[in-house]
């Protein structure tokens, strides 16, 4: 990797900070209550910026998409083709990075064994694969340990640390965990084992370790607060590689420099799966990582693609909904180290076996989730007047509570906290997961509850966090949440639309332009388009739970659309009853190659009546 050219960022254009807020203009097409009871608003951009885009040759829709993302004509080319070297700051702007990188490099020089302890989610698995593969390429022994979710819980434990030291580890690196593990590190001090923590979870104090590298830790002003743990691990390896290169270590010891850019498929997967904003450096990580993924050169990805029956071209969707869930399945309901081992192996046969096992666990996870979700929705309905949801269930599998919390948050549009208790005892410990909505920092609230002794453990990010609680403290936790989460004023939910287009304009050329603005995800949402005044000529239930439609615009052009899982939702029921009527449609444009003829399909998000 030619990372010698990576230099500190010297500018901060608006587009590195995220999507621009939507205008508070009047309702689009006067729609203040759609079929799904949402108000529609168009995102607007400064007219002068739009005119400047037109003068530089950008079309109307592309100009609109760029402008609402804070992009100006002078930085459009850089936005559309982001370079990591332009966006990556000097790694040593991170507190303790140089100390950690030099300690790691020293261990490499001495050919000592390094233990890698990683979280059991996708981010942890990708981080572990990055570090383990790097060490293997340099002939250094790596011991991988991923704590078991059920028996060990989250992060390092004293028992695990002692075990890794007994197996010969001279250095321990924790990935995507460790920032809050104060007590277990006493065991490392007793063993004389140095610890480097690479974590991105917000904390107010450093843990008692040799070095704690954390863009959300004390004293950090690196500008990297939004990267995931795998992104941080990549930056860490850039720092290590620079040290070893400057010393001439690689040629002196007969090694080629590892190609760090070849590892960006891992960073891309973790960045999307961990739902960090796809802006700035993260967007560049995913853009370049997807290019690496296309070749399926990593045996683990090739094996996953086969079991999922997935083929290129790949997008952020495949990372988040095809590869990610299967990697996560090991940590949820199977062996927690399966994902890390799959992504780090260079053996295709081993990869095939691991991928098959993960795919089996993913199907098992889906069945467990379906069995719990109906009950969870019933419990949530009883809390309809609360500004948050706090529910628990006996015998629920703790590996799926994060998914359940996410589903509840999406349906009920409020923060959701879900705990799984092993039994009905008053002192039973529940392992919980939380997903936030709006601007509520649930991670901070949960850390505060832990600090007050209400929770046995707790921490995480603003939008996603985890906790452990005893059943007899559940009511107290609910009161605490009530004191921190104010009831939101009653407002009409809104749908923010990016541009209005005709049916003829929804073509393959537009799809190509849209993809240049991606990848899409948190912080850079996929554009939503409004197709006005369409005649609904067909609507029917498909696959038992979806609604498939066909509509024709005033220009005489038709388009097919599908509303996923909408057959029993308000929008689906309304569409099924609107055959032969005129409707406005809102959704995302996708390529459809189903019958071998490429065409554009609308993935419907909402609809509204257009009859006069």
TAZIJO-V384002 format. One record per run of one state. SS is the DSSP state (H for helix, E for strand, C for the rest). FROM is the first residue (numbers start at 1). TO is the last residue. If there is no record, write none. Layout:
ss:SS from:FROM to:TO
ss:SS from:FROM to:TO
This chain:
ss:C from:1 to:2
ss:H from:3 to:5
ss:C from:6 to:13
ss:H from:14 to:16
ss:C from:17 to:26
ss:E from:27 to:27
ss:H from:28 to:30
ss:C from:31 to:38
ss:E from:39 to:42
ss:C from:43 to:46
ss:H from:47 to:55
ss:C from:56 to:59
ss:H from:60 to:67
ss:C from:68 to:72
ss:H from:73 to:80
ss:C from:81 to:83
ss:H from:84 to:87
ss:C from:88 to:90
ss:H from:91 to:93
ss:C from:94 to:96
ss:H from:97 to:109
ss:C from:110 to:112
ss:E from:113 to:118
ss:C from:119 to:121
ss:H from:122 to:137
ss:C from:138 to:141
ss:E from:142 to:146
ss:C from:147 to:157
ss:H from:158 to:166
ss:C from:167 to:168
ss:E from:169 to:175
ss:C from:176 to:184
ss:H from:185 to:191
ss:C from:192 to:193
ss:E from:194 to:198
ss:C from:199 to:210
ss:E from:211 to:213
ss:C from:214 to:228
ss:H from:229 to:246
ss:C from:247 to:248
ss:H from:249 to:252
ss:C from:253 to:259
ss:H from:260 to:273
ss:C from:274 to:279
ss:H from:280 to:294
ss:C from:295 to:298
ss:H from:299 to:308
ss:C from:309 to:315
ss:H from:316 to:333
ss:C from:334 to:337
ss:H from:338 to:344
ss:C from:345 to:347
ss:H from:348 to:381
ss:C from:382 to:387
ss:E from:388 to:394
ss:C from:395 to:397
ss:H from:398 to:412
ss:C from:413 to:414
ss:E from:415 to:421
ss:C from:422 to:428
ss:E from:429 to:435
ss:C from:436 to:441
ss:H from:442 to:451
ss:C from:452 to:456
ss:E from:457 to:460
ss:C from:461 to:463
ss:E from:464 to:470
ss:H from:471 to:484
ss:C from:485 to:493
ss:E from:494 to:497
ss:C from:498 to:498
ss:E from:499 to:500
ss:C from:501 to:507
ss:H from:508 to:517
ss:C from:518 to:520
ss:E from:521 to:521
ss:C from:522 to:523
ss:E from:524 to:524
ss:C from:525 to:528
ss:E from:529 to:542
ss:C from:543 to:545
ss:E from:546 to:552
ss:C from:553 to:557
ss:E from:558 to:563
ss:C from:564 to:569
ss:H from:570 to:576
ss:C from:577 to:581
ss:E from:582 to:592
ss:C from:593 to:598
ss:E from:599 to:609
ss:C from:610 to:612
